[in-house]
Every structure is written in C-alpha cells, then in structure tokens.
Amino acid sequence: MDRKVLLISHNALGKENNMARTLENQFMGLGSEQIAQLFFSDENPNSEYCDNYFRISDSEVLRSVYSRKEVGNKVNITLHECMDNKDEWIKTKIRKKGNRRPAVYLIRNLIWLLGKWKSKKLDDWLDEFKPDVIYFASGDYAFSYIVTLYIAKRRNIPVIIGCYDDFYVDKRKTINPLYHITYQNLMKKVKELFDFSSAFVAVSDMMVEDYSKLFNKKGYTLYTPTNLLSISNNLNKTDLIIYAGNLGHGRAEQLISLGRALKKIGFPGLDHINVYSGEIRTEITGRLTDENGINFCGRVTAEKVQELMLSSKYVVHTESFDETLKKRVKYSLSTKIADCLASGACIIAFGPKEVASISYLEKDKAACVISDEASLENKLHYLFTSDEEKKRICTSAEKLAYRNHSSGENRELLQNIIESLF
C-alpha cells in the first residue's frame, strides 16, 4: 500500500500509553514517508516508525484565545533522537488521571472553539505531506471531531474512525445539566463525522454490530495486535499470579475478592496476586494489602509488563459486576488481552459475561472464566490442581491470539480497508 495516512489522535505515538502503543502496532507496517500524526497532548512522540508530527496543545490554544495568534507547530524529533531519549522519556512521563467533570469538558471544548488552531503552519504541513486518508482515533472531546472534519472537508479526503472505548451509547443518569449539554454537543459532532466518514473500525464484534446500527455505517472489527507472538513463550514459568493495568471501574474490588479467595485456598506461591499499576489514589492502594491477598508492586514499563506475562504461570483480567460500571466497559476489549493470550500464561478472567472482554475469552474457552463470586474458590482450586485444564486453556488462548491478534495480519486488514476506499 502506498497511500499516505494522516493519523489524528489525542496522544502522540509512543510506548507507554496503551492507545499510543495500539496505534503504533497498527501502522508500523507503513514506511515513515507514508504516515504523519496530528496530536493534541503536550507529550513528545516516542515512535520507531513515524517521524512526521504536528502538535496543537491545550496550552497553546488557550493562549491563542487571548493573543489571537495562530498556534501549532511541526514537532522536529528524529528517529535517532527518539531512541536516544527513550529511557528519559519513560522516566519523566507523568500519567495524569483525566479529569472527567462535565465542566472540564465544556471549558476545554469552548477553548478550542475560540482558539486559533486553524493556522497557516498546519496548512503548510498538510500541503507538504499530502495525506490520502485520515485515520481518527476517537475520544470523548467534541473539539477533536471538529478538527478532523475541518481537515477532511477542506482536503476532500476520506476518514476512517477508530473506536476503542465507548463514548456514545452509555449516557449516564444524572441531573447535572452540564453533563447533558456536553454529551449532546459531543454526539452532534460525532454524527457529523460518522456521516462524512467512509468506514469505522472497532475492537470488538459487539461494538461493530451496535455502532453499525447507531450510525448506519460500515464497520470492521480490528482487534488489538500483540508483538508477543514473535517471542518464544516456552520459558520456565514461575508460580506467580499477576495483574497489570488500570484499577479503575471497580477492578480493585474485583482483585481483592480474588486475592481473598486465593488466601483461603492457600496453595503455596499462589496465595496472592502481584498487582502492577500506576494507581496513586490512596483510597484504592491502601486496600491492596497482604491481608487481602494482594502484593501491590506499583508501576512498571510496558516492556516489563510483557516480561512478567511471559515468565508467570497465571495472568488476571477482571471487570466489575456493578451494573453501572458494566455499561461503561460493555464494548471495550482491554488492550492487555492480546498480550495475555500470546504470553503462554493461563488467563484467569473474573467478571460478567455481558462485558465484551469476558465474553470474548469465554466464547473461545481461552481463559478460566469465573462469572460469579460464589464459584470463585471452586474454579480456582480446580484450575490449580488440573494440568490438563491449564494446558487446554493455554492452547486455546494461543490459537485465538494467532487468529485475531497477529500484528502483521491486523496491519494487512487495516491496509485493505484503506485501499477499499479508493
């Protein structure tokens, strides 16, 4: 494929942010001259495969509201500089917890509405690159849809929308008028972009099916790729149970239930979970204790997470049984699942089958799926005492990883989708 792709997303391509890593894995098959990225965060890119970036940050747009000067600049970071600064970039990158209050959405969108981001520098950069298609990694701020639609219409080029989390179906029940204002504003811009777009891709069949009906648009399932399939997982695995990832959306409570069950069963080496997360909220971390069967290890790099998965016998994926939280993650397929499937570790999936990630693993019998707390101890005991069951699960997981999460095949699918637009 020789099409030039303009990637528009909030985060710069890189190694640590899940979205950034997912996007890089999807597009790494393109030559550096075929991809460029427009992004809206203050971070610096950290990609081995792309060296053409344009950044428009919130702070710049805010200043432009008062100065009335155009903002946005090409980011001049070479591949060599990117690799040299990789370790320092990882050390200094701060994982900020997004402020999800409706007022913040309203203010941020207003700043971008008033700001001077439609600049000559942006036009010159786009003129130089000459994109054939836009790939938009969707989010929950209306301004990013406005920017994408502006560029697409101005240049008369097709748009593919990438959907990784649900921001559209799960309308919350609240009396806060600001929430309803921001939600309605978002959905107005979302529908405008979907109407203009040529297609969308999503991370689960469930999301594709429902979004196709909601927006009357052709959709494709594009699973999160993993690079672990190219690494031997026939290592001597240690008797460890690990969890790596976000502790929000009730996952900490799920891990505590699981940890308590493990302590009660009491298998040597399997009586606790090693939890790796950048979580800093003391109301959560304070409960991740040995008494609750948890060894909280803090944050580690993405590369270290993969090493831990490859060397551990068990890896946990969990989602909450809370009805409100189930709706929020209904369509999401965690970015860690692809690595879990390819790691050779036995997956313990604890959560409701109505959630896409749990049903996905259960459908192909690629995990020990525990969908109610009452059966927690019995299922864990059977798993730990049955080598045949562990082998069956790991074999099914590996097959699923090769079928749906191969980086090469996923990139080929995306490239075929792009080519079908012309």
Disulfide bonds with the S-S distance in Angstrom:
none
